Amino acid sequence: MRWEALFADLEAQLAAAGQAGLDAEIADRQRGELAGLDLAARLRAQYGKTLRVHLGLSGGPLTGTLGRLGVDWCLLDSASGSHVAALGAVQMIEGIDRYADLSVPAVQLPLASALRGLARDRYPVDLHLRGRPTALHGSIDRVGRNFLEFAVLEPGEPRRRENVASVTVVPFAGIAAVSSSTR
């Protein structure tokens, strides 16, 4: 009977070592898969979810339903308006679940394309810049390869030459978000 106990103990140790090895291999594979994920893959699985995107703006995070995702931007829609947030300016995202979408995305537009659409319509927007506590109000006049020209207006004023307080050139690297209101 002593032999029985010894063999039972050896089998239990072998099973435990095998399970520990399997657990370690699974954990290692999961870490490897996670290392291959990018932010876009995480965000693709969040379409239709309400997210809070922190950009370090003085007004707090942008909150809205994820509606579109570009190469380097995301669109959040809310009852008060829409926000195009530059992914490079994102400090933190709340409301995201643990899933990712690894499928190859459809053609994704860069930030420049989204901004050109806003410039075409001369829609009034608030331009949030990285490191600037308050947003600029106005309209996007023109969009280059890596910059935009922005006409600063008083809130409520239409985009007319006589209403333009100044025209600024903003490199894309300085943009945190562009917001439009539904008011």
PyMOL commands that set and color helices and strands:
alter all, ss='L'
color gray80, all
select helices_A, chain A and resi 2-35+39-44+87-89+111-121+161-163+172-174
alter helices_A, ss='H'
color red, helices_A
select strands_A, chain A and resi 50-54+62-69+73-78+81-86+92-94+125-129+136-143+147-152+166-171+175-181
alter strands_A, ss='S'
color yellow, strands_A
deselect
rebuild
show_as cartoon
